[in-house]
Amino acid sequence: MNDINNFLAMDLPSLGGEFTLRKVAPGDFIFLEGQPGNAAYVIMRGEVQVTTEKANGEIVAINTMKAGEMFGEIALLTRECVRTATTTSVKGCDLLVIEPSAFEAHMLKVDLMTQYIMGQFCKRIVALTDRLRDETK
């Protein structure tokens, strides 16, 4: 079973909060690096490219995500609550928007060890992105 089927098999109402669908046109930004994090997203259809800008101005692709993958959660899991990269719709996409209230309500149900592990993963991802961004090649 692929990622989107796993996600759709979840009991979304049990997560709490309202979920909305956001359609994004090809080439449009979803959010920009440095902006406040105001939601997480699950790709329902399409692809999203994740990029960062190096110190020398070069734009570097970090990842391309497909249906079923989530992004934007790092800003909701870190104290800084800031986007660590820029996301762009590749050929148009449909995104399920997960508002912070629904995200936080679910996180309250997660045990402390899992919260700690997730926090450590986020710190590593942020550090790797920062290191890539700071390269001057």
TIVO-2410 file (N, C-alpha, C; in nm, 3 decimals):
# residues 137
REC num residu      c1      c2      c3 atome chaine
REC   1      M   0.086  -0.118   0.000     N      A
REC   1      M   0.000   0.000   0.000    CA      A
REC   1      M   0.090   0.124   0.000     C      A
REC   2      N   0.057   0.223  -0.084     N      A
REC   2      N   0.142   0.342  -0.089    CA      A
REC   2      N   0.106   0.440   0.021     C      A
REC   3      D   0.185   0.547   0.034     N      A
REC   3      D   0.167   0.645   0.142    CA      A
REC   3      D   0.029   0.708   0.146     C      A
REC   4      I  -0.026   0.742   0.029     N      A
REC   4      I  -0.156   0.810   0.029    CA      A
REC   4      I  -0.265   0.717   0.079     C      A
REC   5      N  -0.258   0.590   0.046     N      A
REC   5      N  -0.358   0.495   0.096    CA      A
REC   5      N  -0.346   0.477   0.247     C      A
REC   6      N  -0.224   0.476   0.298     N      A
REC   6      N  -0.204   0.469   0.443    CA      A
REC   6      N  -0.264   0.590   0.511     C      A
REC   7      F  -0.243   0.706   0.454     N      A
REC   7      F  -0.297   0.828   0.512    CA      A
REC   7      F  -0.449   0.827   0.509     C      A
REC   8      L  -0.505   0.792   0.394     N      A
REC   8      L  -0.650   0.793   0.380    CA      A
REC   8      L  -0.718   0.689   0.469     C      A
REC   9      A  -0.643   0.587   0.510     N      A
REC   9      A  -0.699   0.485   0.599    CA      A
REC   9      A  -0.712   0.536   0.743     C      A
REC  10      M  -0.650   0.650   0.774     N      A
REC  10      M  -0.659   0.707   0.909    CA      A
REC  10      M  -0.801   0.758   0.935     C      A
REC  11      D  -0.835   0.762   1.061     N      A
REC  11      D  -0.963   0.817   1.103    CA      A
REC  11      D  -0.943   0.968   1.124     C      A
REC  12      L  -0.958   1.046   1.016     N      A
REC  12      L  -0.929   1.189   1.022    CA      A
REC  12      L  -1.012   1.263   1.127     C      A
REC  13      P  -1.142   1.235   1.143     N      A
REC  13      P  -1.216   1.307   1.246    CA      A
REC  13      P  -1.158   1.288   1.387     C      A
REC  14      S  -1.097   1.172   1.411     N      A
REC  14      S  -1.040   1.148   1.544    CA      A
REC  14      S  -0.917   1.235   1.570     C      A
REC  15      L  -0.859   1.293   1.464     N      A
REC  15      L  -0.743   1.380   1.482    CA      A
REC  15      L  -0.784   1.516   1.537     C      A
REC  16      G  -0.911   1.549   1.523     N      A
REC  16      G  -0.960   1.678   1.572    CA      A
REC  16      G  -0.937   1.787   1.470     C      A
REC  17      G  -1.017   1.892   1.479     N      A
REC  17      G  -1.001   2.005   1.390    CA      A
REC  17      G  -1.065   1.983   1.254     C      A
REC  18      E  -1.073   2.089   1.181     N      A
REC  18      E  -1.128   2.085   1.046    CA      A
REC  18      E  -1.012   2.075   0.948     C      A
REC  19      F  -1.036   2.002   0.842     N      A
REC  19      F  -0.936   1.989   0.737    CA      A
REC  19      F  -0.992   2.051   0.610     C      A
REC  20      T  -0.908   2.127   0.542     N      A
REC  20      T  -0.950   2.187   0.417    CA      A
REC  20      T  -0.858   2.139   0.305     C      A
REC  21      L  -0.907   2.148   0.184     N      A
REC  21      L  -0.828   2.111   0.068    CA      A
REC  21      L  -0.782   2.239  -0.001     C      A
REC  22      R  -0.655   2.246  -0.032     N      A
REC  22      R  -0.599   2.362  -0.101    CA      A
REC  22      R  -0.547   2.317  -0.236     C      A
REC  23      K  -0.595   2.380  -0.341     N      A
REC  23      K  -0.546   2.352  -0.476    CA      A
REC  23      K  -0.437   2.454  -0.509     C      A
REC  24      V  -0.325   2.404  -0.561     N      A
REC  24      V  -0.213   2.491  -0.593    CA      A
REC  24      V  -0.179   2.473  -0.741     C      A
REC  25      A  -0.171   2.583  -0.812     N      A
REC  25      A  -0.142   2.580  -0.955    CA      A
REC  25      A   0.005   2.543  -0.981     C      A
REC  26      P   0.033   2.491  -1.100     N      A
REC  26      P   0.171   2.456  -1.134    CA      A
REC  26      P   0.265   2.576  -1.118     C      A
REC  27      G   0.377   2.551  -1.052     N      A
REC  27      G   0.479   2.654  -1.035    CA      A
REC  27      G   0.456   2.750  -0.920     C      A
REC  28      D   0.339   2.744  -0.856     N      A
REC  28      D   0.310   2.835  -0.745    CA      A
REC  28      D   0.381   2.791  -0.617     C      A
REC  29      F   0.423   2.890  -0.540     N      A
REC  29      F   0.482   2.862  -0.408    CA      A
REC  29      F   0.371   2.823  -0.311     C      A
REC  30      I   0.401   2.728  -0.225     N      A
REC  30      I   0.309   2.692  -0.117    CA      A
REC  30      I   0.348   2.773   0.006     C      A
REC  31      F   0.477   2.773   0.038     N      A
REC  31      F   0.530   2.865   0.138    CA      A
REC  31      F   0.677   2.889   0.108     C      A
REC  32      L   0.730   2.998   0.167     N      A
REC  32      L   0.868   3.039   0.145    CA      A
REC  32      L   0.951   3.018   0.271     C      A
REC  33      E   1.074   2.982   0.249     N      A
REC  33      E   1.171   2.967   0.359    CA      A
REC  33      E   1.171   3.095   0.443     C      A
REC  34      G   1.166   3.077   0.574     N      A
REC  34      G   1.169   3.191   0.665    CA      A
REC  34      G   1.032   3.241   0.708     C      A
REC  35      Q   0.926   3.204   0.635     N      A
REC  35      Q   0.792   3.245   0.675    CA      A
REC  35      Q   0.749   3.171   0.802     C      A
REC  36      P   0.657   3.230   0.878     N      A
REC  36      P   0.602   3.158   0.994    CA      A
REC  36      P   0.529   3.032   0.948     C      A
REC  37      G   0.541   2.927   1.027     N      A
REC  37      G   0.472   2.802   0.996    CA      A
REC  37      G   0.331   2.805   1.050     C      A
REC  38      N   0.232   2.803   0.959     N      A
REC  38      N   0.093   2.814   1.004    CA      A
REC  38      N   0.009   2.692   0.971     C      A
REC  39      A   0.070   2.586   0.916     N      A
REC  39      A  -0.002   2.462   0.885    CA      A
REC  39      A   0.097   2.357   0.837     C      A
REC  40      A   0.054   2.233   0.844     N      A
REC  40      A   0.125   2.123   0.779    CA      A
REC  40      A   0.036   2.078   0.664     C      A
REC  41      Y   0.092   2.005   0.570     N      A
REC  41      Y   0.018   1.964   0.452    CA      A
REC  41      Y   0.043   1.818   0.419     C      A
REC  42      V  -0.059   1.753   0.365     N      A
REC  42      V  -0.045   1.619   0.308    CA      A
REC  42      V  -0.079   1.631   0.160     C      A
REC  43      I   0.008   1.579   0.076     N      A
REC  43      I  -0.015   1.585  -0.068    CA      A
REC  43      I  -0.117   1.478  -0.105     C      A
REC  44      M  -0.231   1.522  -0.156     N      A
REC  44      M  -0.336   1.430  -0.198    CA      A
REC  44      M  -0.318   1.393  -0.346     C      A
REC  45      R  -0.270   1.489  -0.425     N      A
REC  45      R  -0.246   1.468  -0.567    CA      A
REC  45      R  -0.135   1.562  -0.609     C      A
REC  46      G  -0.045   1.513  -0.694     N      A
REC  46      G   0.060   1.598  -0.748    CA      A
REC  46      G   0.193   1.579  -0.679     C      A
REC  47      E   0.284   1.672  -0.707     N      A
REC  47      E   0.419   1.669  -0.651    CA      A
REC  47      E   0.456   1.808  -0.601     C      A
REC  48      V   0.542   1.808  -0.498     N      A
REC  48      V   0.590   1.932  -0.438    CA      A
REC  48      V   0.742   1.926  -0.433     C      A
REC  49      Q   0.805   2.032  -0.482     N      A
REC  49      Q   0.950   2.040  -0.475    CA      A
REC  49      Q   0.990   2.125  -0.356     C      A
REC  50      V   1.091   2.078  -0.283     N      A
REC  50      V   1.143   2.148  -0.166    CA      A
REC  50      V   1.282   2.201  -0.203     C      A
REC  51      T   1.302   2.331  -0.181     N      A
REC  51      T   1.430   2.394  -0.215    CA      A
REC  51      T   1.478   2.483  -0.101     C      A
REC  52      T   1.607   2.515  -0.107     N      A
REC  52      T   1.664   2.615  -0.017    CA      A
REC  52      T   1.760   2.700  -0.099     C      A
REC  53      E   1.791   2.817  -0.046     N      A
REC  53      E   1.884   2.907  -0.115    CA      A
REC  53      E   2.016   2.910  -0.040     C      A
REC  54      K   2.122   2.880  -0.112     N      A
REC  54      K   2.256   2.884  -0.053    CA      A
REC  54      K   2.298   3.027  -0.027     C      A
REC  55      A   2.404   3.043   0.051     N      A
REC  55      A   2.457   3.175   0.084    CA      A
REC  55      A   2.496   3.253  -0.041     C      A
REC  56      N   2.536   3.182  -0.147     N      A
REC  56      N   2.576   3.250  -0.271    CA      A
REC  56      N   2.459   3.278  -0.365     C      A
REC  57      G   2.336   3.250  -0.321     N      A
REC  57      G   2.217   3.278  -0.401    CA      A
REC  57      G   2.169   3.162  -0.486     C      A
REC  58      E   2.246   3.056  -0.493     N      A
REC  58      E   2.207   2.939  -0.572    CA      A
REC  58      E   2.090   2.867  -0.505     C      A
REC  59      I   1.988   2.830  -0.585     N      A
REC  59      I   1.874   2.754  -0.536    CA      A
REC  59      I   1.906   2.606  -0.550     C      A
REC  60      V   1.889   2.531  -0.442     N      A
REC  60      V   1.922   2.389  -0.440    CA      A
REC  60      V   1.797   2.308  -0.408     C      A
REC  61      A   1.770   2.207  -0.492     N      A
REC  61      A   1.658   2.117  -0.467    CA      A
REC  61      A   1.697   2.020  -0.356     C      A
REC  62      I   1.612   2.010  -0.255     N      A
REC  62      I   1.636   1.919  -0.143    CA      A
REC  62      I   1.560   1.788  -0.163     C      A
REC  63      N   1.435   1.799  -0.213     N      A
REC  63      N   1.351   1.681  -0.223    CA      A
REC  63      N   1.235   1.710  -0.317     C      A
REC  64      T   1.180   1.606  -0.376     N      A
REC  64      T   1.053   1.614  -0.447    CA      A
REC  64      T   0.961   1.513  -0.382     C      A
REC  65      M   0.845   1.560  -0.335     N      A
REC  65      M   0.752   1.473  -0.262    CA      A
REC  65      M   0.629   1.445  -0.347     C      A
REC  66      K   0.570   1.328  -0.323     N      A
REC  66      K   0.454   1.282  -0.400    CA      A
REC  66      K   0.334   1.261  -0.308     C      A
REC  67      A   0.223   1.222  -0.369     N      A
REC  67      A   0.098   1.198  -0.297    CA      A
REC  67      A   0.122   1.107  -0.176     C      A
REC  68      G   0.064   1.148  -0.063     N      A
REC  68      G   0.075   1.072   0.061    CA      A
REC  68      G   0.181   1.123   0.155     C      A
REC  69      E   0.270   1.207   0.105     N      A
REC  69      E   0.377   1.259   0.191    CA      A
REC  69      E   0.331   1.387   0.259     C      A
REC  70      M   0.382   1.409   0.379     N      A
REC  70      M   0.351   1.529   0.457    CA      A
REC  70      M   0.472   1.622   0.456     C      A
REC  71      F   0.442   1.752   0.459     N      A
REC  71      F   0.549   1.851   0.474    CA      A
REC  71      F   0.494   1.969   0.551     C      A
REC  72      G   0.585   2.053   0.601     N      A
REC  72      G   0.544   2.169   0.679    CA      A
REC  72      G   0.534   2.140   0.827     C      A
REC  73      E   0.552   2.014   0.864     N      A
REC  73      E   0.538   1.977   1.005    CA      A
REC  73      E   0.654   2.024   1.090     C      A
REC  74      I   0.771   2.044   1.031     N      A
REC  74      I   0.887   2.085   1.111    CA      A
REC  74      I   0.861   2.219   1.179     C      A
REC  75      A   0.800   2.311   1.106     N      A
REC  75      A   0.770   2.442   1.166    CA      A
REC  75      A   0.673   2.428   1.283     C      A
REC  76      L   0.586   2.328   1.278     N      A
REC  76      L   0.490   2.309   1.387    CA      A
REC  76      L   0.551   2.231   1.504     C      A
REC  77      L   0.662   2.163   1.479     N      A
REC  77      L   0.726   2.083   1.584    CA      A
REC  77      L   0.843   2.154   1.651     C      A
REC  78      T   0.884   2.268   1.598     N      A
REC  78      T   0.999   2.339   1.655    CA      A
REC  78      T   0.954   2.468   1.722     C      A
REC  79      R   1.031   2.513   1.817     N      A
REC  79      R   0.999   2.637   1.889    CA      A
REC  79      R   1.002   2.759   1.798     C      A
REC  80      E   1.090   2.757   1.699     N      A
REC  80      E   1.104   2.872   1.611    CA      A
REC  80      E   0.980   2.892   1.525     C      A
REC  81      C   0.911   2.783   1.492     N      A
REC  81      C   0.788   2.787   1.411    CA      A
REC  81      C   0.809   2.865   1.281     C      A
REC  82      V   0.923   2.838   1.216     N      A
REC  82      V   0.960   2.907   1.091    CA      A
REC  82      V   0.986   2.802   0.984     C      A
REC  83      R   0.949   2.834   0.862     N      A
REC  83      R   0.972   2.742   0.750    CA      A
REC  83      R   1.121   2.730   0.722     C      A
REC  84      T   1.167   2.606   0.712     N      A
REC  84      T   1.310   2.580   0.692    CA      A
REC  84      T   1.347   2.571   0.545     C      A
REC  85      A   1.247   2.569   0.456     N      A
REC  85      A   1.273   2.559   0.312    CA      A
REC  85      A   1.154   2.620   0.237     C      A
REC  86      T   1.169   2.631   0.107     N      A
REC  86      T   1.062   2.679   0.019    CA      A
REC  86      T   0.998   2.559  -0.049     C      A
REC  87      T   0.865   2.561  -0.063     N      A
REC  87      T   0.795   2.452  -0.131    CA      A
REC  87      T   0.718   2.508  -0.249     C      A
REC  88      T   0.723   2.434  -0.359     N      A
REC  88      T   0.661   2.476  -0.484    CA      A
REC  88      T   0.585   2.360  -0.547     C      A
REC  89      S   0.467   2.389  -0.599     N      A
REC  89      S   0.389   2.289  -0.672    CA      A
REC  89      S   0.458   2.263  -0.806     C      A
REC  90      V   0.481   2.135  -0.838     N      A
REC  90      V   0.552   2.102  -0.961    CA      A
REC  90      V   0.459   2.117  -1.083     C      A
REC  91      K   0.352   2.040  -1.086     N      A
REC  91      K   0.259   2.044  -1.200    CA      A
REC  91      K   0.116   2.068  -1.153     C      A
REC  92      G   0.102   2.129  -1.038     N      A
REC  92      G  -0.029   2.146  -0.977    CA      A
REC  92      G  -0.050   2.036  -0.874     C      A
REC  93      C  -0.111   2.072  -0.763     N      A
REC  93      C  -0.133   1.971  -0.660    CA      A
REC  93      C  -0.254   2.007  -0.574     C      A
REC  94      D  -0.306   1.905  -0.508     N      A
REC  94      D  -0.411   1.920  -0.408    CA      A
REC  94      D  -0.350   1.885  -0.274     C      A
REC  95      L  -0.367   1.973  -0.178     N      A
REC  95      L  -0.307   1.955  -0.046    CA      A
REC  95      L  -0.415   1.952   0.061     C      A
REC  96      L  -0.405   1.859   0.153     N      A
REC  96      L  -0.490   1.859   0.271    CA      A
REC  96      L  -0.419   1.947   0.373     C      A
REC  97      V  -0.486   2.050   0.419     N      A
REC  97      V  -0.426   2.145   0.514    CA      A
REC  97      V  -0.455   2.099   0.655     C      A
REC  98      I  -0.350   2.083   0.734     N      A
REC  98      I  -0.364   2.045   0.875    CA      A
REC  98      I  -0.329   2.167   0.958     C      A
REC  99      E  -0.432   2.226   1.015     N      A
REC  99      E  -0.416   2.346   1.096    CA      A
REC  99      E  -0.338   2.314   1.224     C      A
REC 100      P  -0.269   2.413   1.281     N      A
REC 100      P  -0.192   2.389   1.404    CA      A
REC 100      P  -0.276   2.331   1.518     C      A
REC 101      S  -0.402   2.373   1.532     N      A
REC 101      S  -0.484   2.323   1.642    CA      A
REC 101      S  -0.506   2.173   1.631     C      A
REC 102      A  -0.532   2.122   1.509     N      A
REC 102      A  -0.550   1.979   1.489    CA      A
REC 102      A  -0.418   1.905   1.511     C      A
REC 103      F  -0.310   1.965   1.462     N      A
REC 103      F  -0.177   1.904   1.477    CA      A
REC 103      F  -0.141   1.894   1.625     C      A
REC 104      E  -0.160   2.004   1.698     N      A
REC 104      E  -0.127   2.006   1.841    CA      A
REC 104      E  -0.216   1.912   1.921     C      A
REC 105      A  -0.345   1.903   1.886     N      A
REC 105      A  -0.435   1.812   1.956    CA      A
REC 105      A  -0.388   1.668   1.940     C      A
REC 106      H  -0.343   1.635   1.822     N      A
REC 106      H  -0.292   1.499   1.800    CA      A
REC 106      H  -0.161   1.477   1.876     C      A
REC 107      M  -0.073   1.575   1.874     N      A
REC 107      M   0.056   1.561   1.943    CA      A
REC 107      M   0.039   1.541   2.094     C      A
REC 108      L  -0.068   1.595   2.151     N      A
REC 108      L  -0.094   1.574   2.294    CA      A
REC 108      L  -0.122   1.428   2.327     C      A
REC 109      K  -0.162   1.351   2.227     N      A
REC 109      K  -0.192   1.208   2.245    CA      A
REC 109      K  -0.068   1.121   2.230     C      A
REC 110      V   0.041   1.180   2.182     N      A
REC 110      V   0.164   1.106   2.156    CA      A
REC 110      V   0.248   1.100   2.284     C      A
REC 111      D   0.303   0.983   2.314     N      A
REC 111      D   0.382   0.969   2.436    CA      A
REC 111      D   0.508   1.055   2.431     C      A
REC 112      L   0.563   1.084   2.548     N      A
REC 112      L   0.677   1.176   2.559    CA      A
REC 112      L   0.802   1.126   2.487     C      A
REC 113      M   0.826   0.995   2.488     N      A
REC 113      M   0.944   0.941   2.419    CA      A
REC 113      M   0.933   0.966   2.269     C      A
REC 114      T   0.817   0.941   2.212     N      A
REC 114      T   0.796   0.963   2.070    CA      A
REC 114      T   0.809   1.112   2.037     C      A
REC 115      Q   0.756   1.199   2.123     N      A
REC 115      Q   0.770   1.343   2.102    CA      A
REC 115      Q   0.918   1.382   2.103     C      A
REC 116      Y   0.993   1.326   2.195     N      A
REC 116      Y   1.136   1.355   2.205    CA      A
REC 116      Y   1.209   1.310   2.077     C      A
REC 117      I   1.180   1.189   2.031     N      A
REC 117      I   1.244   1.136   1.911    CA      A
REC 117      I   1.210   1.223   1.790     C      A
REC 118      M   1.085   1.261   1.777     N      A
REC 118      M   1.044   1.347   1.666    CA      A
REC 118      M   1.117   1.481   1.672     C      A
REC 119      G   1.131   1.536   1.792     N      A
REC 119      G   1.203   1.662   1.809    CA      A
REC 119      G   1.348   1.650   1.766     C      A
REC 120      Q   1.411   1.536   1.800     N      A
REC 120      Q   1.550   1.514   1.760    CA      A
REC 120      Q   1.564   1.502   1.609     C      A
REC 121      F   1.470   1.431   1.544     N      A
REC 121      F   1.472   1.422   1.398    CA      A
REC 121      F   1.459   1.560   1.336     C      A
REC 122      C   1.369   1.641   1.388     N      A
REC 122      C   1.350   1.776   1.334    CA      A
REC 122      C   1.478   1.859   1.347     C      A
REC 123      K   1.543   1.851   1.463     N      A
REC 123      K   1.668   1.926   1.481    CA      A
REC 123      K   1.772   1.884   1.379     C      A
REC 124      R   1.781   1.754   1.352     N      A
REC 124      R   1.879   1.705   1.254    CA      A
REC 124      R   1.847   1.754   1.114     C      A
REC 125      I   1.719   1.751   1.077     N      A
REC 125      I   1.679   1.797   0.944    CA      A
REC 125      I   1.708   1.945   0.929     C      A
REC 126      V   1.676   2.023   1.031     N      A
REC 126      V   1.702   2.167   1.027    CA      A
REC 126      V   1.852   2.192   1.016     C      A
REC 127      A   1.933   2.118   1.092     N      A
REC 127      A   2.078   2.134   1.087    CA      A
REC 127      A   2.134   2.098   0.949     C      A
REC 128      L   2.083   1.991   0.888     N      A
REC 128      L   2.128   1.953   0.755    CA      A
REC 128      L   2.091   2.058   0.651     C      A
REC 129      T   1.969   2.109   0.660     N      A
REC 129      T   1.926   2.213   0.567    CA      A
REC 129      T   2.010   2.339   0.585     C      A
REC 130      D   2.036   2.376   0.710     N      A
REC 130      D   2.120   2.493   0.738    CA      A
REC 130      D   2.260   2.474   0.680     C      A
REC 131      R   2.315   2.354   0.696     N      A
REC 131      R   2.450   2.328   0.645    CA      A
REC 131      R   2.452   2.337   0.493     C      A
REC 132      L   2.349   2.281   0.427     N      A
REC 132      L   2.340   2.291   0.281    CA      A
REC 132      L   2.327   2.436   0.237     C      A
REC 133      R   2.245   2.511   0.305     N      A
REC 133      R   2.222   2.652   0.273    CA      A
REC 133      R   2.349   2.734   0.290     C      A
REC 134      D   2.429   2.701   0.389     N      A
REC 134      D   2.549   2.780   0.420    CA      A
REC 134      D   2.670   2.744   0.334     C      A
REC 135      E   2.660   2.638   0.255     N      A
REC 135      E   2.771   2.605   0.165    CA      A
REC 135      E   2.791   2.718   0.066     C      A
REC 136      T   2.913   2.745   0.032     N      A
REC 136      T   2.941   2.857  -0.061    CA      A
REC 136      T   3.001   2.809  -0.192     C      A
REC 137      K   2.977   2.686  -0.228     N      A
REC 137      K   3.033   2.631  -0.353    CA      A
REC 137      K   2.976   2.701  -0.473     C      A
***
